[in-house]
Amino acid sequence: MPRPQSRAACDGCVRIADAGSHVRAASGKAFLNPLVANPPEPLRGLPPVVDPDTRVIVLGSFPGAASLRAAEYYGNPRNHFWPLLSTLWGIDLARASYADRLAALRTRGLGLWDVYASCRRKGSLDSAIEQPELNDLASLARRAPRLEAIGHNGGESARAMRHSAGLGVHVVRLPSTSPANASWTFERKLAAWRAFFHAHGLA
């Protein structure tokens, strides 16, 4: 067994605990300890739904397992994202095809992306995200020159607010539409999302 490194040799390193399958970086985000557990395979996210006419972007954290399988944003039928937009816009997006959903977004100037380009994760919970790699959020200035606002969908996405704020647009944290956010009722989420959409002419 290799000898433990001295404190001097470990300056700047993340110290690995003697027991347990995770270590925690200074940011507070947990990383798998490769000496103890076999980390899950890296996952890649979805491409942005953004064009030059996009005025508002909703940034999630990283697609859940159902979304990755379907290659669709908010593919879990229990997620409130599409039902919220259906209520705000008076159209049934929950039953629409994915192509029709995206067309409705583009018509109104709404875009979608996630803050993480890749990560390791078991399951779908944000709390299980390991080794996240940020998307190039600064590229939104080029991808969406008319951008005026960004809504972070939930707390994990909001960790990247310091990056999105650098774009010089209105940035807010919205209540997560995930079914894991059970402490917020649909009506309470709807009120928060309606206020954000009204502020930018989307509802």
C-alpha positions in Angstrom: 0.0 0.0 0.0 1.5 3.4 -0.9 2.6 5.5 2.1 0.3 8.5 2.9 1.6 11.8 1.5 2.8 14.5 3.9 0.9 17.7 4.4 3.6 19.5 2.4 3.3 17.1 -0.5 -0.5 17.5 -0.5 -0.8 21.3 -0.6 -3.5 22.1 -3.2 -4.8 18.5 -3.3 -8.2 17.2 -2.4 -7.5 14.9 0.6 -9.0 11.4 0.2 -10.7 10.1 3.4 -9.6 6.8 4.9 -13.1 5.4 4.5 -16.2 6.3 2.4 -16.9 6.5 -1.3 -16.9 10.3 -1.7 -14.6 13.3 -1.1 -15.8 16.9 -1.0 -14.1 19.7 -2.8 -13.8 23.3 -1.4 -16.9 24.2 -3.5 -18.9 21.7 -1.4 -19.6 19.5 -4.5 -18.9 15.8 -3.8 -16.6 13.8 -6.1 -16.4 10.0 -6.2 -13.3 8.5 -4.6 -11.9 6.2 -7.3 -10.0 4.2 -4.8 -13.2 3.1 -3.1 -16.0 3.1 -5.6 -16.3 2.5 -9.3 -17.6 5.8 -10.7 -20.5 5.7 -13.1 -19.8 6.3 -16.8 -19.6 10.0 -17.8 -22.9 11.3 -19.3 -23.2 14.0 -22.0 -26.0 16.5 -22.0 -28.3 17.8 -24.8 -27.5 20.6 -27.3 -28.9 24.0 -26.7 -32.3 25.0 -28.1 -31.2 28.5 -29.0 -31.3 30.7 -32.1 -30.7 34.4 -32.9 -34.3 35.3 -32.0 -34.0 33.8 -28.5 -34.8 36.4 -25.8 -35.1 34.3 -22.7 -33.3 31.1 -21.8 -34.3 28.6 -19.1 -31.2 26.8 -17.8 -31.6 23.5 -16.1 -28.9 21.5 -14.3 -28.5 18.3 -16.3 -31.0 16.1 -18.1 -32.5 13.3 -16.0 -32.3 9.7 -17.1 -35.7 9.8 -18.9 -34.6 13.0 -20.8 -31.3 11.4 -21.9 -33.0 8.3 -23.1 -35.5 10.3 -25.2 -32.9 13.0 -26.1 -35.6 15.5 -25.1 -35.5 18.3 -22.5 -37.8 17.6 -19.5 -38.7 14.1 -20.8 -39.9 12.9 -17.4 -43.7 13.1 -17.6 -43.8 14.0 -13.9 -41.7 17.1 -14.4 -43.8 20.2 -14.3 -42.0 22.2 -17.0 -44.3 21.4 -19.9 -47.5 21.6 -17.8 -46.4 25.0 -16.5 -45.9 26.3 -20.0 -49.2 24.8 -21.1 -51.0 26.7 -18.4 -49.1 29.9 -19.1 -49.6 29.8 -22.9 -53.0 28.2 -23.0 -51.9 25.3 -25.2 -51.5 21.6 -24.5 -47.8 21.0 -24.7 -47.9 18.0 -22.4 -49.5 16.0 -25.2 -47.7 17.6 -28.1 -44.9 16.1 -30.0 -41.4 17.2 -29.0 -41.0 19.0 -32.3 -44.2 20.9 -31.7 -43.0 21.8 -28.2 -39.8 23.2 -29.5 -41.6 25.1 -32.2 -43.8 26.8 -29.6 -40.8 27.8 -27.6 -39.0 29.2 -30.6 -42.1 31.2 -31.7 -42.1 32.9 -28.4 -38.3 33.5 -28.1 -37.7 31.0 -25.4 -34.6 28.8 -25.4 -33.4 25.8 -23.3 -30.1 24.6 -22.2 -28.4 23.2 -19.1 -25.5 24.5 -17.0 -23.6 21.2 -17.1 -22.3 19.8 -20.4 -21.4 16.5 -18.7 -21.2 14.7 -15.4 -21.2 11.4 -13.7 -24.4 10.4 -11.9 -26.3 7.4 -10.7 -30.0 8.0 -11.1 -31.6 11.4 -11.9 -31.3 13.4 -8.8 -29.2 16.6 -8.8 -27.8 15.6 -5.5 -26.1 12.6 -7.2 -24.3 14.7 -9.8 -20.5 14.2 -9.6 -17.6 15.8 -11.5 -19.8 18.3 -13.5 -18.3 20.1 -16.4 -19.9 23.5 -17.2 -21.3 24.4 -20.6 -19.8 27.4 -22.3 -22.5 29.8 -21.0 -20.5 32.8 -22.3 -21.2 31.6 -25.8 -24.8 32.6 -25.3 -23.8 36.2 -26.2 -23.0 34.9 -29.7 -25.7 32.3 -30.0 -28.5 34.6 -28.8 -27.6 38.2 -29.5 -31.1 39.4 -28.4 -30.9 37.6 -25.1 -32.4 39.7 -22.2 -33.0 37.2 -19.4 -32.0 33.8 -18.0 -34.0 31.7 -15.6 -32.2 29.1 -13.6 -34.5 26.1 -13.1 -33.7 25.1 -9.5 -30.9 25.3 -7.0 -28.4 23.1 -8.8 -28.6 25.2 -11.9 -28.4 28.4 -9.8 -24.9 27.4 -8.7 -23.8 28.7 -12.1 -25.4 32.2 -11.6 -22.0 33.9 -11.3 -21.3 32.7 -14.8 -24.6 33.6 -16.4 -24.6 37.0 -14.6 -21.5 37.8 -16.6 -23.6 38.1 -19.7 -25.1 41.3 -18.4 -28.7 40.2 -18.6 -31.5 39.7 -16.0 -30.8 36.5 -14.1 -33.1 34.9 -11.6 -33.5 31.6 -9.8 -36.8 29.9 -10.4 -38.3 27.1 -8.4 -37.3 23.7 -9.8 -39.9 22.0 -12.0 -38.5 18.6 -11.0 -40.8 16.2 -9.2 -38.2 16.0 -6.5 -39.2 19.6 -5.6 -42.2 18.3 -3.8 -42.3 21.1 -1.2 -43.6 23.5 -3.9 -47.1 22.9 -5.2 -47.8 23.3 -8.9 -49.7 26.5 -8.1 -46.8 28.0 -6.2 -44.4 27.2 -9.0 -46.8 28.6 -11.5 -46.9 31.9 -9.7 -43.2 32.3 -9.7 -42.8 31.3 -13.4 -45.7 33.5 -14.5 -44.0 36.5 -12.8 -40.7 35.8 -14.7 -42.5 35.2 -18.0 -44.7 38.3 -17.7 -41.6 40.5 -16.9 -40.2 39.5 -20.3 -43.3 39.4 -22.5 -43.6 35.6 -22.6 -47.0 35.3 -20.9 
